[in-house]
Amino acid sequence: MYEELDNTYYTYVSKSKDGEQIFIHHSSTESKGVSILSANDSKSKPKRLLPRQKGHEYHIAKLDDWYYIMTNLDAVNFKLMKAKVALAADKTNWQPVIAHRPNVKLEDFELFENHLVYQSRSQGQSKVTIRELSKNKEHELTFNDPAYKVYMTSNTMLSSDSVRVVYTSMTTPQTTFEVDLNDYSKVTLKQEKVLGDFNPDDYQSERIFISARDGVAVPVSIVYKKSLFKKDGTNPLLQYGYGSYGYTVDPRFSVSRLSLLDRGFVYAIAHIRGSQMLGRPWYEDGKKLTKKNTFNDFIDVTKALTEQGYGDKHRVYAQGGSAGGLLMGAVINQAPEL
């Protein structure tokens, strides 16, 4: 049906929720798009919705005879548009659904017969919002933890009256909820089991911002065991970082991390530039000629956490793998005294 001849693109397929169309997705580092063919016609040929264009990233979903298009066209943090299926190839026919917001990154969306559910990130915090399409009435899901990750998963039916979301924080095991689209009530479907006498109330998470050397505020997620923590610079500190490819390390729960916390460690994630924790500009400000910001942020967070009493300056440990290994090599050379 289709052969990708440009080896800088990944290729994968999905199907519209109404089962009418197959989407062939084209994904490279700085360009993303889709080709479309009928799921009911074996002679159908894939046709690109738009010509591939370097720097333009978009993906689509179908509801009745409309395409909803999430795009970064003139919108560094993405926006959501819609257009009639027959007219969508002409961008002048696109109509706004969610406008671009410079300080809020639009990350994903799901369509239902009467609702739009979208995932965004504001000040580094992931959010899920339900919109009733007929009234434009919105409701943002709320949770109690100061730092957490929430995202949508396995929502395959247009006719569903609920949306399935996954929630986790540094003190809450991964939990799958079904949220009613009309009254927003939550039903817990599943939660990751933790063996032993784990009690989430024994642990505390924090979310703080630390000023880097150029004045930019870097978000940091912190967790520790309440009974063993003293904010006097006596606890050992393990700081984790990645900061590459726009990949965002969110504050999630970890069973294996409990072993450290139960021995008095403070664990911190430095959400350094090179990720998209604060939107697409956060990524752009930590790659290529601005890559050194990634390393400086990690070092400046380390210094501030010890100065503020979160960790013992003589017992600081740093961890990072893969592209985070590059980070480790850089920081230990730039700041060996830490």
Contacts in CASP RR format, 6 or more apart in sequence:
PFRMAT RR
TARGET T0000
AUTHOR 0000-0000-0000
METHOD contacts of the structure
MODEL  1
MYEELDNTYYTYVSKSKDGEQIFIHHSSTESKGVSILSANDSKSKPKRLL
PRQKGHEYHIAKLDDWYYIMTNLDAVNFKLMKAKVALAADKTNWQPVIAH
RPNVKLEDFELFENHLVYQSRSQGQSKVTIRELSKNKEHELTFNDPAYKV
YMTSNTMLSSDSVRVVYTSMTTPQTTFEVDLNDYSKVTLKQEKVLGDFNP
DDYQSERIFISARDGVAVPVSIVYKKSLFKKDGTNPLLQYGYGSYGYTVD
PRFSVSRLSLLDRGFVYAIAHIRGSQMLGRPWYEDGKKLTKKNTFNDFID
VTKALTEQGYGDKHRVYAQGGSAGGLLMGAVINQAPEL
1 24 0 8 1.000
1 37 0 8 1.000
1 46 0 8 1.000
2 11 0 8 1.000
2 24 0 8 1.000
2 35 0 8 1.000
2 46 0 8 1.000
4 11 0 8 1.000
4 26 0 8 1.000
6 28 0 8 1.000
8 28 0 8 1.000
8 29 0 8 1.000
9 26 0 8 1.000
9 27 0 8 1.000
9 28 0 8 1.000
9 31 0 8 1.000
10 25 0 8 1.000
10 26 0 8 1.000
10 27 0 8 1.000
10 28 0 8 1.000
11 24 0 8 1.000
11 25 0 8 1.000
11 26 0 8 1.000
11 27 0 8 1.000
12 24 0 8 1.000
12 25 0 8 1.000
12 27 0 8 1.000
13 22 0 8 1.000
13 23 0 8 1.000
13 24 0 8 1.000
13 25 0 8 1.000
14 22 0 8 1.000
14 23 0 8 1.000
14 25 0 8 1.000
15 21 0 8 1.000
15 22 0 8 1.000
15 23 0 8 1.000
15 39 0 8 1.000
16 22 0 8 1.000
16 23 0 8 1.000
16 39 0 8 1.000
16 61 0 8 1.000
16 62 0 8 1.000
17 61 0 8 1.000
17 62 0 8 1.000
17 63 0 8 1.000
17 111 0 8 1.000
17 156 0 8 1.000
17 157 0 8 1.000
17 158 0 8 1.000
18 62 0 8 1.000
18 63 0 8 1.000
18 64 0 8 1.000
18 158 0 8 1.000
19 39 0 8 1.000
20 38 0 8 1.000
20 39 0 8 1.000
20 40 0 8 1.000
20 62 0 8 1.000
21 36 0 8 1.000
21 37 0 8 1.000
21 38 0 8 1.000
21 39 0 8 1.000
21 62 0 8 1.000
22 36 0 8 1.000
22 37 0 8 1.000
22 38 0 8 1.000
22 39 0 8 1.000
23 34 0 8 1.000
23 35 0 8 1.000
23 36 0 8 1.000
23 60 0 8 1.000
24 34 0 8 1.000
24 35 0 8 1.000
24 36 0 8 1.000
24 37 0 8 1.000
24 46 0 8 1.000
25 32 0 8 1.000
25 33 0 8 1.000
25 34 0 8 1.000
25 59 0 8 1.000
26 32 0 8 1.000
26 33 0 8 1.000
26 34 0 8 1.000
26 35 0 8 1.000
26 52 0 8 1.000
27 33 0 8 1.000
30 54 0 8 1.000
30 55 0 8 1.000
30 57 0 8 1.000
31 52 0 8 1.000
31 53 0 8 1.000
31 54 0 8 1.000
31 55 0 8 1.000
31 56 0 8 1.000
31 57 0 8 1.000
32 56 0 8 1.000
32 57 0 8 1.000
32 58 0 8 1.000
32 59 0 8 1.000
33 48 0 8 1.000
33 49 0 8 1.000
33 50 0 8 1.000
33 52 0 8 1.000
33 56 0 8 1.000
33 57 0 8 1.000
33 58 0 8 1.000
33 59 0 8 1.000
34 48 0 8 1.000
34 49 0 8 1.000
34 58 0 8 1.000
34 59 0 8 1.000
34 60 0 8 1.000
35 46 0 8 1.000
35 47 0 8 1.000
35 48 0 8 1.000
35 49 0 8 1.000
36 46 0 8 1.000
36 47 0 8 1.000
36 48 0 8 1.000
36 49 0 8 1.000
37 44 0 8 1.000
37 45 0 8 1.000
37 46 0 8 1.000
37 47 0 8 1.000
38 44 0 8 1.000
49 60 0 8 1.000
49 67 0 8 1.000
49 88 0 8 1.000
49 89 0 8 1.000
50 56 0 8 1.000
50 58 0 8 1.000
50 89 0 8 1.000
50 91 0 8 1.000
55 72 0 8 1.000
56 71 0 8 1.000
56 72 0 8 1.000
56 73 0 8 1.000
57 71 0 8 1.000
57 72 0 8 1.000
57 78 0 8 1.000
58 69 0 8 1.000
58 70 0 8 1.000
58 71 0 8 1.000
58 72 0 8 1.000
58 73 0 8 1.000
59 69 0 8 1.000
59 70 0 8 1.000
60 67 0 8 1.000
60 68 0 8 1.000
60 69 0 8 1.000
60 70 0 8 1.000
60 88 0 8 1.000
61 67 0 8 1.000
61 68 0 8 1.000
61 109 0 8 1.000
61 110 0 8 1.000
61 111 0 8 1.000
62 68 0 8 1.000
62 85 0 8 1.000
62 111 0 8 1.000
63 111 0 8 1.000
63 113 0 8 1.000
63 158 0 8 1.000
65 84 0 8 1.000
65 85 0 8 1.000
65 86 0 8 1.000
66 82 0 8 1.000
66 83 0 8 1.000
66 84 0 8 1.000
66 85 0 8 1.000
67 82 0 8 1.000
67 83 0 8 1.000
67 84 0 8 1.000
67 85 0 8 1.000
67 88 0 8 1.000
68 80 0 8 1.000
68 81 0 8 1.000
68 82 0 8 1.000
68 97 0 8 1.000
68 109 0 8 1.000
68 111 0 8 1.000
68 116 0 8 1.000
69 80 0 8 1.000
69 81 0 8 1.000
69 82 0 8 1.000
69 83 0 8 1.000
69 88 0 8 1.000
69 94 0 8 1.000
70 78 0 8 1.000
70 79 0 8 1.000
70 80 0 8 1.000
70 81 0 8 1.000
70 106 0 8 1.000
70 108 0 8 1.000
70 109 0 8 1.000
71 78 0 8 1.000
71 79 0 8 1.000
71 80 0 8 1.000
71 81 0 8 1.000
72 78 0 8 1.000
72 79 0 8 1.000
72 280 0 8 1.000
73 79 0 8 1.000
73 91 0 8 1.000
74 100 0 8 1.000
75 100 0 8 1.000
76 100 0 8 1.000
76 102 0 8 1.000
76 280 0 8 1.000
76 281 0 8 1.000
76 284 0 8 1.000
77 100 0 8 1.000
77 101 0 8 1.000
77 102 0 8 1.000
77 103 0 8 1.000
77 104 0 8 1.000
77 105 0 8 1.000
77 106 0 8 1.000
77 279 0 8 1.000
77 280 0 8 1.000
77 281 0 8 1.000
78 100 0 8 1.000
78 105 0 8 1.000
78 106 0 8 1.000
78 107 0 8 1.000
78 280 0 8 1.000
79 96 0 8 1.000
79 98 0 8 1.000
79 99 0 8 1.000
79 100 0 8 1.000
79 106 0 8 1.000
80 96 0 8 1.000
80 97 0 8 1.000
80 98 0 8 1.000
80 106 0 8 1.000
80 109 0 8 1.000
80 118 0 8 1.000
81 94 0 8 1.000
81 95 0 8 1.000
81 96 0 8 1.000
81 97 0 8 1.000
82 94 0 8 1.000
82 95 0 8 1.000
82 97 0 8 1.000
83 90 0 8 1.000
83 93 0 8 1.000
83 94 0 8 1.000
83 95 0 8 1.000
84 93 0 8 1.000
87 93 0 8 1.000
88 94 0 8 1.000
97 116 0 8 1.000
98 106 0 8 1.000
98 118 0 8 1.000
103 122 0 8 1.000
103 123 0 8 1.000
104 120 0 8 1.000
104 121 0 8 1.000
104 122 0 8 1.000
105 120 0 8 1.000
105 121 0 8 1.000
105 122 0 8 1.000
105 276 0 8 1.000
105 279 0 8 1.000
105 280 0 8 1.000
106 118 0 8 1.000
106 119 0 8 1.000
106 120 0 8 1.000
107 119 0 8 1.000
107 120 0 8 1.000
107 121 0 8 1.000
107 126 0 8 1.000
108 118 0 8 1.000
108 119 0 8 1.000
108 151 0 8 1.000
108 152 0 8 1.000
109 116 0 8 1.000
109 117 0 8 1.000
109 118 0 8 1.000
109 119 0 8 1.000
110 116 0 8 1.000
110 117 0 8 1.000
110 118 0 8 1.000
110 152 0 8 1.000
110 155 0 8 1.000
110 163 0 8 1.000
111 158 0 8 1.000
112 155 0 8 1.000
112 157 0 8 1.000
112 158 0 8 1.000
112 159 0 8 1.000
112 160 0 8 1.000
112 161 0 8 1.000
112 163 0 8 1.000
112 181 0 8 1.000
113 158 0 8 1.000
113 159 0 8 1.000
114 132 0 8 1.000
114 133 0 8 1.000
114 134 0 8 1.000
114 181 0 8 1.000
115 130 0 8 1.000
115 131 0 8 1.000
115 132 0 8 1.000
115 133 0 8 1.000
115 163 0 8 1.000
115 181 0 8 1.000
116 130 0 8 1.000
116 131 0 8 1.000
116 133 0 8 1.000
117 128 0 8 1.000
117 129 0 8 1.000
117 130 0 8 1.000
117 131 0 8 1.000
117 152 0 8 1.000
117 155 0 8 1.000
117 163 0 8 1.000
117 181 0 8 1.000
118 128 0 8 1.000
118 129 0 8 1.000
118 131 0 8 1.000
119 126 0 8 1.000
119 127 0 8 1.000
119 128 0 8 1.000
119 129 0 8 1.000
119 150 0 8 1.000
119 151 0 8 1.000
119 152 0 8 1.000
120 126 0 8 1.000
120 127 0 8 1.000
120 129 0 8 1.000
121 127 0 8 1.000
121 248 0 8 1.000
121 276 0 8 1.000
121 277 0 8 1.000
121 278 0 8 1.000
121 279 0 8 1.000
123 219 0 8 1.000
123 278 0 8 1.000
124 219 0 8 1.000
124 271 0 8 1.000
124 277 0 8 1.000
124 278 0 8 1.000
124 279 0 8 1.000
125 147 0 8 1.000
125 148 0 8 1.000
125 207 0 8 1.000
126 148 0 8 1.000
126 149 0 8 1.000
126 150 0 8 1.000
126 151 0 8 1.000
126 250 0 8 1.000
127 140 0 8 1.000
127 141 0 8 1.000
127 150 0 8 1.000
128 140 0 8 1.000
128 141 0 8 1.000
128 150 0 8 1.000
128 151 0 8 1.000
128 152 0 8 1.000
128 163 0 8 1.000
128 165 0 8 1.000
129 138 0 8 1.000
129 139 0 8 1.000
129 140 0 8 1.000
129 141 0 8 1.000
130 138 0 8 1.000
130 139 0 8 1.000
130 140 0 8 1.000
130 141 0 8 1.000
130 163 0 8 1.000
130 179 0 8 1.000
130 181 0 8 1.000
130 184 0 8 1.000
131 137 0 8 1.000
131 138 0 8 1.000
132 138 0 8 1.000
132 181 0 8 1.000
139 184 0 8 1.000
141 150 0 8 1.000
141 165 0 8 1.000
141 179 0 8 1.000
141 184 0 8 1.000
143 150 0 8 1.000
143 167 0 8 1.000
143 169 0 8 1.000
145 169 0 8 1.000
145 170 0 8 1.000
145 171 0 8 1.000
145 172 0 8 1.000
145 205 0 8 1.000
146 205 0 8 1.000
146 206 0 8 1.000
146 207 0 8 1.000
147 169 0 8 1.000
147 170 0 8 1.000
147 205 0 8 1.000
147 206 0 8 1.000
147 207 0 8 1.000
147 221 0 8 1.000
147 251 0 8 1.000
148 167 0 8 1.000
148 168 0 8 1.000
148 169 0 8 1.000
148 170 0 8 1.000
148 172 0 8 1.000
148 250 0 8 1.000
148 251 0 8 1.000
149 167 0 8 1.000
149 168 0 8 1.000
149 169 0 8 1.000
149 250 0 8 1.000
149 251 0 8 1.000
149 252 0 8 1.000
150 165 0 8 1.000
150 166 0 8 1.000
150 167 0 8 1.000
150 168 0 8 1.000
151 165 0 8 1.000
151 166 0 8 1.000
152 163 0 8 1.000
152 164 0 8 1.000
152 165 0 8 1.000
152 166 0 8 1.000
153 164 0 8 1.000
153 165 0 8 1.000
153 166 0 8 1.000
153 176 0 8 1.000
154 164 0 8 1.000
155 163 0 8 1.000
155 164 0 8 1.000
160 181 0 8 1.000
161 180 0 8 1.000
161 181 0 8 1.000
161 182 0 8 1.000
162 178 0 8 1.000
162 179 0 8 1.000
162 180 0 8 1.000
162 181 0 8 1.000
163 178 0 8 1.000
163 179 0 8 1.000
163 181 0 8 1.000
164 176 0 8 1.000
164 177 0 8 1.000
164 178 0 8 1.000
164 179 0 8 1.000
164 189 0 8 1.000
165 176 0 8 1.000
165 177 0 8 1.000
165 179 0 8 1.000
166 174 0 8 1.000
166 175 0 8 1.000
166 176 0 8 1.000
166 177 0 8 1.000
167 174 0 8 1.000
167 175 0 8 1.000
167 176 0 8 1.000
167 177 0 8 1.000
168 174 0 8 1.000
168 175 0 8 1.000
168 192 0 8 1.000
168 252 0 8 1.000
168 253 0 8 1.000
169 205 0 8 1.000
169 251 0 8 1.000
169 252 0 8 1.000
169 253 0 8 1.000
170 203 0 8 1.000
170 205 0 8 1.000
170 221 0 8 1.000
170 222 0 8 1.000
170 223 0 8 1.000
170 251 0 8 1.000
170 252 0 8 1.000
170 253 0 8 1.000
170 254 0 8 1.000
170 267 0 8 1.000
171 200 0 8 1.000
171 203 0 8 1.000
171 204 0 8 1.000
171 205 0 8 1.000
171 223 0 8 1.000
171 253 0 8 1.000
172 200 0 8 1.000
172 253 0 8 1.000
173 191 0 8 1.000
173 192 0 8 1.000
173 193 0 8 1.000
173 194 0 8 1.000
173 200 0 8 1.000
173 253 0 8 1.000
173 255 0 8 1.000
174 191 0 8 1.000
174 192 0 8 1.000
174 252 0 8 1.000
174 253 0 8 1.000
175 188 0 8 1.000
175 190 0 8 1.000
175 191 0 8 1.000
175 192 0 8 1.000
176 188 0 8 1.000
176 189 0 8 1.000
176 190 0 8 1.000
176 191 0 8 1.000
177 186 0 8 1.000
177 187 0 8 1.000
177 188 0 8 1.000
177 189 0 8 1.000
178 186 0 8 1.000
178 187 0 8 1.000
178 189 0 8 1.000
179 185 0 8 1.000
179 186 0 8 1.000
179 187 0 8 1.000
180 186 0 8 1.000
180 187 0 8 1.000
192 253 0 8 1.000
192 255 0 8 1.000
194 255 0 8 1.000
194 258 0 8 1.000
198 258 0 8 1.000
202 225 0 8 1.000
202 226 0 8 1.000
202 227 0 8 1.000
203 223 0 8 1.000
203 224 0 8 1.000
203 225 0 8 1.000
203 226 0 8 1.000
203 261 0 8 1.000
204 223 0 8 1.000
204 224 0 8 1.000
204 225 0 8 1.000
204 226 0 8 1.000
204 229 0 8 1.000
205 221 0 8 1.000
205 222 0 8 1.000
205 223 0 8 1.000
205 251 0 8 1.000
206 221 0 8 1.000
206 222 0 8 1.000
206 223 0 8 1.000
207 219 0 8 1.000
207 220 0 8 1.000
207 221 0 8 1.000
207 222 0 8 1.000
207 251 0 8 1.000
208 219 0 8 1.000
208 220 0 8 1.000
208 222 0 8 1.000
209 217 0 8 1.000
209 218 0 8 1.000
209 219 0 8 1.000
209 220 0 8 1.000
210 217 0 8 1.000
210 218 0 8 1.000
210 220 0 8 1.000
210 300 0 8 1.000
210 301 0 8 1.000
210 304 0 8 1.000
210 305 0 8 1.000
211 217 0 8 1.000
211 218 0 8 1.000
211 300 0 8 1.000
211 304 0 8 1.000
212 218 0 8 1.000
212 293 0 8 1.000
212 296 0 8 1.000
212 297 0 8 1.000
212 300 0 8 1.000
212 301 0 8 1.000
213 296 0 8 1.000
213 300 0 8 1.000
214 293 0 8 1.000
214 296 0 8 1.000
216 273 0 8 1.000
216 285 0 8 1.000
216 293 0 8 1.000
216 297 0 8 1.000
218 270 0 8 1.000
218 271 0 8 1.000
218 272 0 8 1.000
218 273 0 8 1.000
218 297 0 8 1.000
218 300 0 8 1.000
218 301 0 8 1.000
219 271 0 8 1.000
219 277 0 8 1.000
219 278 0 8 1.000
220 268 0 8 1.000
220 269 0 8 1.000
220 270 0 8 1.000
220 271 0 8 1.000
220 301 0 8 1.000
220 305 0 8 1.000
221 251 0 8 1.000
221 268 0 8 1.000
221 269 0 8 1.000
221 271 0 8 1.000
222 266 0 8 1.000
222 267 0 8 1.000
222 268 0 8 1.000
222 269 0 8 1.000
222 305 0 8 1.000
222 310 0 8 1.000
223 251 0 8 1.000
223 257 0 8 1.000
223 261 0 8 1.000
223 266 0 8 1.000
223 267 0 8 1.000
224 235 0 8 1.000
224 261 0 8 1.000
224 264 0 8 1.000
224 265 0 8 1.000
224 266 0 8 1.000
224 267 0 8 1.000
225 261 0 8 1.000
225 262 0 8 1.000
225 264 0 8 1.000
228 235 0 8 1.000
228 261 0 8 1.000
228 262 0 8 1.000
228 263 0 8 1.000
228 264 0 8 1.000
229 235 0 8 1.000
229 264 0 8 1.000
229 266 0 8 1.000
231 308 0 8 1.000
231 309 0 8 1.000
231 310 0 8 1.000
232 309 0 8 1.000
233 306 0 8 1.000
233 309 0 8 1.000
233 310 0 8 1.000
233 311 0 8 1.000
233 312 0 8 1.000
233 313 0 8 1.000
234 311 0 8 1.000
234 312 0 8 1.000
235 264 0 8 1.000
235 265 0 8 1.000
235 266 0 8 1.000
235 310 0 8 1.000
235 311 0 8 1.000
235 312 0 8 1.000
236 264 0 8 1.000
236 265 0 8 1.000
236 266 0 8 1.000
236 311 0 8 1.000
236 312 0 8 1.000
236 315 0 8 1.000
236 316 0 8 1.000
236 317 0 8 1.000
237 265 0 8 1.000
237 266 0 8 1.000
237 267 0 8 1.000
237 268 0 8 1.000
237 305 0 8 1.000
237 306 0 8 1.000
237 310 0 8 1.000
237 311 0 8 1.000
237 312 0 8 1.000
237 315 0 8 1.000
237 316 0 8 1.000
237 317 0 8 1.000
238 260 0 8 1.000
238 265 0 8 1.000
238 266 0 8 1.000
238 267 0 8 1.000
238 268 0 8 1.000
238 317 0 8 1.000
238 318 0 8 1.000
238 319 0 8 1.000
239 267 0 8 1.000
239 268 0 8 1.000
239 269 0 8 1.000
239 270 0 8 1.000
239 298 0 8 1.000
239 301 0 8 1.000
239 302 0 8 1.000
239 305 0 8 1.000
239 316 0 8 1.000
239 317 0 8 1.000
239 318 0 8 1.000
239 319 0 8 1.000
240 249 0 8 1.000
240 267 0 8 1.000
240 268 0 8 1.000
240 269 0 8 1.000
240 270 0 8 1.000
240 318 0 8 1.000
240 319 0 8 1.000
240 320 0 8 1.000
241 249 0 8 1.000
241 269 0 8 1.000
241 270 0 8 1.000
241 272 0 8 1.000
241 298 0 8 1.000
241 318 0 8 1.000
241 319 0 8 1.000
241 320 0 8 1.000
241 324 0 8 1.000
241 327 0 8 1.000
242 249 0 8 1.000
242 272 0 8 1.000
242 275 0 8 1.000
242 320 0 8 1.000
242 321 0 8 1.000
242 322 0 8 1.000
242 323 0 8 1.000
242 324 0 8 1.000
242 327 0 8 1.000
243 249 0 8 1.000
243 272 0 8 1.000
243 273 0 8 1.000
243 274 0 8 1.000
243 275 0 8 1.000
243 286 0 8 1.000
243 294 0 8 1.000
243 323 0 8 1.000
243 324 0 8 1.000
243 327 0 8 1.000
244 274 0 8 1.000
244 275 0 8 1.000
244 287 0 8 1.000
244 294 0 8 1.000
244 323 0 8 1.000
244 324 0 8 1.000
244 326 0 8 1.000
244 327 0 8 1.000
245 274 0 8 1.000
245 287 0 8 1.000
245 323 0 8 1.000
246 274 0 8 1.000
246 275 0 8 1.000
246 276 0 8 1.000
246 283 0 8 1.000
246 287 0 8 1.000
247 275 0 8 1.000
247 276 0 8 1.000
247 323 0 8 1.000
248 271 0 8 1.000
248 275 0 8 1.000
248 276 0 8 1.000
248 277 0 8 1.000
249 269 0 8 1.000
249 271 0 8 1.000
249 275 0 8 1.000
249 277 0 8 1.000
251 269 0 8 1.000
257 267 0 8 1.000
260 267 0 8 1.000
261 267 0 8 1.000
266 305 0 8 1.000
266 310 0 8 1.000
266 311 0 8 1.000
268 301 0 8 1.000
268 305 0 8 1.000
268 310 0 8 1.000
270 297 0 8 1.000
270 298 0 8 1.000
270 301 0 8 1.000
270 302 0 8 1.000
271 277 0 8 1.000
271 278 0 8 1.000
272 293 0 8 1.000
272 294 0 8 1.000
272 297 0 8 1.000
272 298 0 8 1.000
272 301 0 8 1.000
272 327 0 8 1.000
273 282 0 8 1.000
273 283 0 8 1.000
273 285 0 8 1.000
273 286 0 8 1.000
273 290 0 8 1.000
273 293 0 8 1.000
273 294 0 8 1.000
273 297 0 8 1.000
274 282 0 8 1.000
274 283 0 8 1.000
274 285 0 8 1.000
274 286 0 8 1.000
274 287 0 8 1.000
274 291 0 8 1.000
274 293 0 8 1.000
274 294 0 8 1.000
275 282 0 8 1.000
275 283 0 8 1.000
276 282 0 8 1.000
276 283 0 8 1.000
284 290 0 8 1.000
285 293 0 8 1.000
286 293 0 8 1.000
286 294 0 8 1.000
294 327 0 8 1.000
294 330 0 8 1.000
295 327 0 8 1.000
295 330 0 8 1.000
295 331 0 8 1.000
295 334 0 8 1.000
296 334 0 8 1.000
298 318 0 8 1.000
298 327 0 8 1.000
298 331 0 8 1.000
299 331 0 8 1.000
299 334 0 8 1.000
299 335 0 8 1.000
299 338 0 8 1.000
302 316 0 8 1.000
302 318 0 8 1.000
302 331 0 8 1.000
302 335 0 8 1.000
302 338 0 8 1.000
303 338 0 8 1.000
305 311 0 8 1.000
306 312 0 8 1.000
306 313 0 8 1.000
306 316 0 8 1.000
313 338 0 8 1.000
316 338 0 8 1.000
318 328 0 8 1.000
318 331 0 8 1.000
318 332 0 8 1.000
318 338 0 8 1.000
319 328 0 8 1.000
320 327 0 8 1.000
320 328 0 8 1.000
321 328 0 8 1.000
331 338 0 8 1.000
END
